[in-house]
Amino acid sequence: MTVRVSAGIPAYNEEKTIKQLLEAILSQPMKAIVLEEVIVETSGSTDATDAKVIEALEADSRIKLISGKKRKGKSATLNTILRHAKEDVVVFIDGDVVLGRSCVPVLIRPLLRDGKVGVASGKVMPIVERNDFFGFASRFIRELHHELCDYLTNRNVTPKVDGTFYAIRKNVVERFPSHVVSDDEYASWCAQNKGYRVVYVPEAVVYTKDPASLQDFVRWQKRITVGQMYIKRHLNYTVPTMKASILLPVSLKLIKKHWRETPHILTLISLVGISLILAFKTFLQHEIPYIYG
C-alpha cells in the first residue's frame, strides 16, 4: 500500500539552510511513502530565502513556494500550509534544521500503522557540540526533553510534542488560533480531544541550532513558558512537562548524572528562573508574542 504525505516548512530568513534542507527531505528513503509535496512558507523574509527555494523548485516540481511581504508568525504560517496541503498526513519541519537519516519516514510510520495516532513528535538534538555553558545548556535541555518523553510514554501518559519536527493528521487541527504560541501543544490538545493518541518517536532525529547567547537563551525559554501558560489559560490544559510531579524526578535524575557540571547546572537553573519570571510578567500583562516563528 502506498501512502502520500505533505511536508510543510515555515521558513523565515533561512537562506543559509533552506536549500540543503529541501535536498535532504527529497532524498529521504520513503519506500512505501510518497512525498507528494514540500510546501515552503517564507512570508516576511528579507534575505535570499525565496531565491533559494525557487532555485530548488526549478529542479523538483514537488516543491511549492508560498511567500508574502508581511511576516505573519508561526501559527498563521502553519495555517497557510494546512490550507494548501493536499494529503491527509502533514509533516512540519522548521526551516533551520538538519535531518537525521530516514527521520521523515520513521516519524510518519506510527500514523500509518495505527489509525488512532494523530500526532507523532520526533527527537531534537543540538546541531553543534559546543564546550561552553550554552553548549551544555542545549545538551542538558534536549536530554531532559527526551527523558521526560520516555518517562511519560512508559507510564501511558501523553508525551511532550516538539514543534521543531512533528507530523499530524490534517483533520486533527482545523486551524491554529492567533493567540497560540505553542503550536505543538495545541496540536497535542486537539488530537487528544478528538480521541487520537500522541506518540514520541525518538528514532526520528533532527538537529537544530540552539541559542548561544544570554539574550537569545532567555528569550527562547521565555517564549516556551509563555506558550504553555496561554495553553493553560485558553484550553485549561496543562502541558505534562509543567507538572512538578513529572518534571522534578526526571530533572533530579539528570542533575545527578551530570553532577560534575554543577556550576553550569546552577547557572542554568538561575537563567530558567529568570525566564520564568519574565514569562509570568508577559502573561500577566496579556502580551502575546504573535511573531515568534
Contacts in CASP RR format, 6 or more apart in sequence:
PFRMAT RR
TARGET T0000
AUTHOR 0000-0000-0000
METHOD contacts of the structure
MODEL  1
MTVRVSAGIPAYNEEKTIKQLLEAILSQPMKAIVLEEVIVETSGSTDATD
AKVIEALEADSRIKLISGKKRKGKSATLNTILRHAKEDVVVFIDGDVVLG
RSCVPVLIRPLLRDGKVGVASGKVMPIVERNDFFGFASRFIRELHHELCD
YLTNRNVTPKVDGTFYAIRKNVVERFPSHVVSDDEYASWCAQNKGYRVVY
VPEAVVYTKDPASLQDFVRWQKRITVGQMYIKRHLNYTVPTMKASILLPV
SLKLIKKHWRETPHILTLISLVGISLILAFKTFLQHEIPYIYG
1 32 0 8 1.000
2 32 0 8 1.000
2 33 0 8 1.000
2 34 0 8 1.000
3 32 0 8 1.000
3 33 0 8 1.000
3 34 0 8 1.000
3 89 0 8 1.000
3 108 0 8 1.000
3 112 0 8 1.000
4 33 0 8 1.000
4 34 0 8 1.000
4 35 0 8 1.000
4 36 0 8 1.000
4 86 0 8 1.000
4 87 0 8 1.000
5 33 0 8 1.000
5 34 0 8 1.000
5 35 0 8 1.000
5 36 0 8 1.000
5 87 0 8 1.000
5 89 0 8 1.000
5 90 0 8 1.000
5 91 0 8 1.000
5 108 0 8 1.000
5 167 0 8 1.000
6 35 0 8 1.000
6 36 0 8 1.000
6 37 0 8 1.000
6 38 0 8 1.000
6 39 0 8 1.000
6 85 0 8 1.000
6 86 0 8 1.000
6 87 0 8 1.000
6 89 0 8 1.000
6 90 0 8 1.000
6 91 0 8 1.000
7 25 0 8 1.000
7 35 0 8 1.000
7 37 0 8 1.000
7 38 0 8 1.000
7 39 0 8 1.000
7 90 0 8 1.000
7 91 0 8 1.000
7 92 0 8 1.000
7 93 0 8 1.000
7 104 0 8 1.000
8 38 0 8 1.000
8 39 0 8 1.000
8 40 0 8 1.000
8 41 0 8 1.000
8 81 0 8 1.000
8 85 0 8 1.000
8 90 0 8 1.000
8 91 0 8 1.000
8 92 0 8 1.000
8 93 0 8 1.000
9 18 0 8 1.000
9 21 0 8 1.000
9 22 0 8 1.000
9 38 0 8 1.000
9 39 0 8 1.000
9 40 0 8 1.000
9 41 0 8 1.000
9 81 0 8 1.000
9 92 0 8 1.000
9 93 0 8 1.000
9 94 0 8 1.000
9 95 0 8 1.000
10 41 0 8 1.000
10 73 0 8 1.000
10 74 0 8 1.000
10 77 0 8 1.000
10 78 0 8 1.000
10 81 0 8 1.000
10 92 0 8 1.000
10 94 0 8 1.000
10 95 0 8 1.000
10 293 0 8 1.000
11 18 0 8 1.000
11 40 0 8 1.000
11 41 0 8 1.000
11 42 0 8 1.000
11 45 0 8 1.000
11 49 0 8 1.000
11 53 0 8 1.000
11 95 0 8 1.000
11 96 0 8 1.000
12 42 0 8 1.000
12 43 0 8 1.000
12 44 0 8 1.000
12 45 0 8 1.000
12 49 0 8 1.000
12 71 0 8 1.000
12 73 0 8 1.000
12 293 0 8 1.000
13 45 0 8 1.000
13 46 0 8 1.000
13 47 0 8 1.000
13 49 0 8 1.000
14 21 0 8 1.000
14 42 0 8 1.000
14 45 0 8 1.000
14 49 0 8 1.000
14 95 0 8 1.000
14 96 0 8 1.000
15 45 0 8 1.000
15 47 0 8 1.000
15 48 0 8 1.000
15 49 0 8 1.000
15 51 0 8 1.000
15 52 0 8 1.000
17 95 0 8 1.000
17 96 0 8 1.000
17 97 0 8 1.000
17 98 0 8 1.000
18 40 0 8 1.000
18 49 0 8 1.000
18 52 0 8 1.000
18 53 0 8 1.000
18 56 0 8 1.000
18 95 0 8 1.000
19 52 0 8 1.000
19 53 0 8 1.000
19 55 0 8 1.000
19 56 0 8 1.000
20 98 0 8 1.000
21 93 0 8 1.000
21 95 0 8 1.000
21 96 0 8 1.000
21 97 0 8 1.000
21 98 0 8 1.000
21 99 0 8 1.000
22 38 0 8 1.000
22 40 0 8 1.000
22 53 0 8 1.000
22 56 0 8 1.000
22 60 0 8 1.000
22 63 0 8 1.000
23 56 0 8 1.000
24 98 0 8 1.000
24 99 0 8 1.000
24 100 0 8 1.000
25 35 0 8 1.000
25 38 0 8 1.000
25 93 0 8 1.000
25 99 0 8 1.000
25 104 0 8 1.000
26 35 0 8 1.000
26 38 0 8 1.000
26 60 0 8 1.000
26 62 0 8 1.000
26 63 0 8 1.000
28 35 0 8 1.000
28 99 0 8 1.000
28 102 0 8 1.000
28 103 0 8 1.000
28 104 0 8 1.000
28 105 0 8 1.000
29 102 0 8 1.000
29 105 0 8 1.000
30 104 0 8 1.000
30 105 0 8 1.000
31 105 0 8 1.000
33 105 0 8 1.000
33 108 0 8 1.000
33 112 0 8 1.000
35 62 0 8 1.000
35 104 0 8 1.000
36 62 0 8 1.000
36 86 0 8 1.000
36 87 0 8 1.000
37 62 0 8 1.000
37 63 0 8 1.000
37 64 0 8 1.000
37 85 0 8 1.000
37 86 0 8 1.000
37 87 0 8 1.000
38 62 0 8 1.000
38 63 0 8 1.000
38 64 0 8 1.000
39 64 0 8 1.000
39 66 0 8 1.000
39 81 0 8 1.000
39 84 0 8 1.000
39 85 0 8 1.000
40 53 0 8 1.000
40 63 0 8 1.000
40 64 0 8 1.000
40 65 0 8 1.000
40 66 0 8 1.000
41 66 0 8 1.000
41 67 0 8 1.000
41 77 0 8 1.000
41 80 0 8 1.000
41 81 0 8 1.000
42 49 0 8 1.000
42 50 0 8 1.000
42 53 0 8 1.000
42 65 0 8 1.000
42 66 0 8 1.000
42 67 0 8 1.000
42 68 0 8 1.000
43 66 0 8 1.000
43 67 0 8 1.000
43 68 0 8 1.000
43 69 0 8 1.000
43 70 0 8 1.000
43 71 0 8 1.000
43 72 0 8 1.000
43 77 0 8 1.000
43 80 0 8 1.000
44 67 0 8 1.000
44 68 0 8 1.000
44 69 0 8 1.000
44 70 0 8 1.000
44 71 0 8 1.000
44 72 0 8 1.000
45 67 0 8 1.000
45 71 0 8 1.000
50 65 0 8 1.000
50 67 0 8 1.000
53 63 0 8 1.000
53 65 0 8 1.000
54 65 0 8 1.000
56 63 0 8 1.000
57 63 0 8 1.000
57 64 0 8 1.000
57 65 0 8 1.000
64 84 0 8 1.000
66 80 0 8 1.000
66 81 0 8 1.000
66 84 0 8 1.000
71 291 0 8 1.000
72 80 0 8 1.000
72 291 0 8 1.000
73 290 0 8 1.000
73 291 0 8 1.000
73 292 0 8 1.000
73 293 0 8 1.000
74 183 0 8 1.000
74 292 0 8 1.000
74 293 0 8 1.000
75 176 0 8 1.000
75 177 0 8 1.000
75 178 0 8 1.000
75 180 0 8 1.000
75 181 0 8 1.000
75 183 0 8 1.000
75 290 0 8 1.000
76 176 0 8 1.000
76 178 0 8 1.000
77 293 0 8 1.000
78 92 0 8 1.000
78 176 0 8 1.000
78 183 0 8 1.000
79 175 0 8 1.000
79 176 0 8 1.000
81 90 0 8 1.000
81 92 0 8 1.000
82 90 0 8 1.000
82 170 0 8 1.000
82 173 0 8 1.000
82 175 0 8 1.000
85 170 0 8 1.000
87 170 0 8 1.000
88 169 0 8 1.000
88 170 0 8 1.000
88 171 0 8 1.000
89 108 0 8 1.000
89 111 0 8 1.000
89 112 0 8 1.000
89 167 0 8 1.000
89 168 0 8 1.000
89 169 0 8 1.000
89 170 0 8 1.000
90 167 0 8 1.000
90 168 0 8 1.000
90 169 0 8 1.000
90 170 0 8 1.000
91 104 0 8 1.000
91 107 0 8 1.000
91 108 0 8 1.000
91 165 0 8 1.000
91 166 0 8 1.000
91 167 0 8 1.000
92 163 0 8 1.000
92 165 0 8 1.000
92 166 0 8 1.000
92 167 0 8 1.000
92 168 0 8 1.000
93 99 0 8 1.000
93 104 0 8 1.000
93 164 0 8 1.000
93 165 0 8 1.000
93 206 0 8 1.000
94 163 0 8 1.000
94 164 0 8 1.000
94 165 0 8 1.000
94 208 0 8 1.000
96 208 0 8 1.000
96 209 0 8 1.000
97 124 0 8 1.000
97 127 0 8 1.000
97 164 0 8 1.000
97 165 0 8 1.000
97 206 0 8 1.000
97 207 0 8 1.000
97 208 0 8 1.000
98 127 0 8 1.000
98 206 0 8 1.000
98 207 0 8 1.000
98 208 0 8 1.000
99 206 0 8 1.000
99 207 0 8 1.000
100 205 0 8 1.000
100 206 0 8 1.000
100 207 0 8 1.000
103 122 0 8 1.000
103 165 0 8 1.000
103 203 0 8 1.000
103 204 0 8 1.000
103 205 0 8 1.000
103 206 0 8 1.000
104 204 0 8 1.000
106 201 0 8 1.000
106 203 0 8 1.000
106 204 0 8 1.000
107 120 0 8 1.000
107 122 0 8 1.000
107 165 0 8 1.000
107 166 0 8 1.000
107 167 0 8 1.000
107 201 0 8 1.000
107 204 0 8 1.000
108 120 0 8 1.000
108 167 0 8 1.000
109 201 0 8 1.000
110 117 0 8 1.000
110 120 0 8 1.000
110 199 0 8 1.000
110 201 0 8 1.000
111 117 0 8 1.000
111 118 0 8 1.000
111 120 0 8 1.000
111 167 0 8 1.000
111 169 0 8 1.000
114 197 0 8 1.000
116 195 0 8 1.000
116 196 0 8 1.000
116 197 0 8 1.000
117 196 0 8 1.000
117 197 0 8 1.000
117 198 0 8 1.000
117 199 0 8 1.000
118 168 0 8 1.000
118 169 0 8 1.000
118 172 0 8 1.000
118 191 0 8 1.000
118 196 0 8 1.000
118 197 0 8 1.000
118 198 0 8 1.000
119 161 0 8 1.000
119 166 0 8 1.000
119 167 0 8 1.000
119 168 0 8 1.000
119 169 0 8 1.000
119 172 0 8 1.000
119 187 0 8 1.000
119 188 0 8 1.000
119 191 0 8 1.000
119 196 0 8 1.000
119 198 0 8 1.000
119 199 0 8 1.000
120 166 0 8 1.000
120 167 0 8 1.000
120 168 0 8 1.000
120 198 0 8 1.000
120 199 0 8 1.000
120 200 0 8 1.000
120 201 0 8 1.000
120 204 0 8 1.000
121 149 0 8 1.000
121 159 0 8 1.000
121 160 0 8 1.000
121 161 0 8 1.000
121 162 0 8 1.000
121 163 0 8 1.000
121 165 0 8 1.000
121 166 0 8 1.000
121 184 0 8 1.000
121 198 0 8 1.000
121 199 0 8 1.000
121 200 0 8 1.000
121 201 0 8 1.000
122 162 0 8 1.000
122 165 0 8 1.000
122 166 0 8 1.000
122 200 0 8 1.000
122 201 0 8 1.000
122 202 0 8 1.000
122 204 0 8 1.000
122 205 0 8 1.000
122 206 0 8 1.000
123 146 0 8 1.000
123 162 0 8 1.000
123 200 0 8 1.000
123 201 0 8 1.000
123 202 0 8 1.000
123 203 0 8 1.000
123 204 0 8 1.000
123 205 0 8 1.000
123 206 0 8 1.000
124 142 0 8 1.000
124 145 0 8 1.000
124 162 0 8 1.000
124 164 0 8 1.000
124 165 0 8 1.000
124 205 0 8 1.000
124 206 0 8 1.000
124 207 0 8 1.000
124 208 0 8 1.000
125 142 0 8 1.000
125 205 0 8 1.000
125 206 0 8 1.000
125 207 0 8 1.000
125 208 0 8 1.000
126 135 0 8 1.000
126 138 0 8 1.000
126 139 0 8 1.000
126 142 0 8 1.000
126 207 0 8 1.000
126 208 0 8 1.000
126 209 0 8 1.000
126 210 0 8 1.000
127 207 0 8 1.000
127 208 0 8 1.000
127 209 0 8 1.000
127 210 0 8 1.000
128 209 0 8 1.000
129 135 0 8 1.000
129 139 0 8 1.000
130 136 0 8 1.000
130 138 0 8 1.000
130 212 0 8 1.000
132 212 0 8 1.000
133 264 0 8 1.000
133 267 0 8 1.000
133 268 0 8 1.000
134 210 0 8 1.000
134 211 0 8 1.000
134 212 0 8 1.000
134 213 0 8 1.000
134 217 0 8 1.000
135 210 0 8 1.000
135 212 0 8 1.000
136 261 0 8 1.000
136 264 0 8 1.000
136 268 0 8 1.000
137 210 0 8 1.000
137 217 0 8 1.000
137 264 0 8 1.000
137 268 0 8 1.000
137 271 0 8 1.000
138 210 0 8 1.000
138 211 0 8 1.000
140 254 0 8 1.000
140 258 0 8 1.000
140 261 0 8 1.000
140 264 0 8 1.000
140 265 0 8 1.000
140 268 0 8 1.000
141 210 0 8 1.000
142 210 0 8 1.000
143 254 0 8 1.000
144 250 0 8 1.000
144 251 0 8 1.000
144 254 0 8 1.000
145 160 0 8 1.000
145 162 0 8 1.000
145 241 0 8 1.000
146 202 0 8 1.000
147 250 0 8 1.000
147 253 0 8 1.000
147 254 0 8 1.000
148 159 0 8 1.000
148 160 0 8 1.000
148 240 0 8 1.000
148 241 0 8 1.000
148 246 0 8 1.000
148 247 0 8 1.000
148 250 0 8 1.000
149 159 0 8 1.000
149 160 0 8 1.000
149 200 0 8 1.000
149 202 0 8 1.000
150 200 0 8 1.000
150 202 0 8 1.000
151 246 0 8 1.000
151 249 0 8 1.000
151 250 0 8 1.000
152 158 0 8 1.000
152 159 0 8 1.000
152 160 0 8 1.000
152 200 0 8 1.000
152 240 0 8 1.000
152 246 0 8 1.000
153 159 0 8 1.000
153 199 0 8 1.000
153 200 0 8 1.000
157 240 0 8 1.000
157 246 0 8 1.000
158 188 0 8 1.000
158 192 0 8 1.000
158 197 0 8 1.000
158 198 0 8 1.000
158 240 0 8 1.000
159 198 0 8 1.000
159 199 0 8 1.000
159 200 0 8 1.000
159 240 0 8 1.000
160 185 0 8 1.000
160 200 0 8 1.000
160 239 0 8 1.000
160 240 0 8 1.000
160 241 0 8 1.000
161 184 0 8 1.000
161 185 0 8 1.000
161 187 0 8 1.000
161 188 0 8 1.000
161 198 0 8 1.000
162 184 0 8 1.000
163 183 0 8 1.000
163 184 0 8 1.000
164 206 0 8 1.000
164 208 0 8 1.000
165 204 0 8 1.000
165 206 0 8 1.000
166 184 0 8 1.000
166 187 0 8 1.000
168 187 0 8 1.000
168 191 0 8 1.000
169 191 0 8 1.000
169 196 0 8 1.000
171 194 0 8 1.000
172 187 0 8 1.000
172 190 0 8 1.000
172 191 0 8 1.000
172 194 0 8 1.000
172 196 0 8 1.000
173 186 0 8 1.000
173 187 0 8 1.000
173 190 0 8 1.000
176 183 0 8 1.000
176 186 0 8 1.000
176 187 0 8 1.000
177 186 0 8 1.000
177 234 0 8 1.000
178 288 0 8 1.000
178 290 0 8 1.000
179 230 0 8 1.000
179 234 0 8 1.000
179 288 0 8 1.000
180 186 0 8 1.000
180 227 0 8 1.000
180 230 0 8 1.000
180 231 0 8 1.000
180 234 0 8 1.000
181 223 0 8 1.000
181 226 0 8 1.000
181 227 0 8 1.000
181 230 0 8 1.000
181 288 0 8 1.000
181 289 0 8 1.000
181 292 0 8 1.000
182 224 0 8 1.000
182 227 0 8 1.000
182 228 0 8 1.000
182 230 0 8 1.000
182 231 0 8 1.000
182 239 0 8 1.000
185 227 0 8 1.000
185 228 0 8 1.000
185 231 0 8 1.000
185 237 0 8 1.000
185 239 0 8 1.000
186 231 0 8 1.000
186 235 0 8 1.000
188 198 0 8 1.000
189 231 0 8 1.000
189 235 0 8 1.000
189 237 0 8 1.000
191 197 0 8 1.000
191 198 0 8 1.000
192 198 0 8 1.000
210 220 0 8 1.000
211 217 0 8 1.000
211 219 0 8 1.000
211 220 0 8 1.000
214 271 0 8 1.000
217 271 0 8 1.000
217 275 0 8 1.000
218 271 0 8 1.000
218 274 0 8 1.000
218 275 0 8 1.000
218 278 0 8 1.000
221 271 0 8 1.000
221 272 0 8 1.000
221 275 0 8 1.000
221 276 0 8 1.000
221 279 0 8 1.000
222 275 0 8 1.000
222 278 0 8 1.000
222 279 0 8 1.000
222 282 0 8 1.000
223 279 0 8 1.000
223 289 0 8 1.000
223 292 0 8 1.000
225 275 0 8 1.000
225 276 0 8 1.000
225 279 0 8 1.000
225 280 0 8 1.000
226 279 0 8 1.000
226 282 0 8 1.000
226 283 0 8 1.000
226 289 0 8 1.000
228 239 0 8 1.000
228 242 0 8 1.000
229 279 0 8 1.000
229 280 0 8 1.000
229 283 0 8 1.000
230 283 0 8 1.000
230 288 0 8 1.000
231 237 0 8 1.000
231 239 0 8 1.000
232 238 0 8 1.000
232 239 0 8 1.000
232 242 0 8 1.000
233 283 0 8 1.000
240 246 0 8 1.000
241 247 0 8 1.000
255 265 0 8 1.000
258 265 0 8 1.000
282 289 0 8 1.000
END
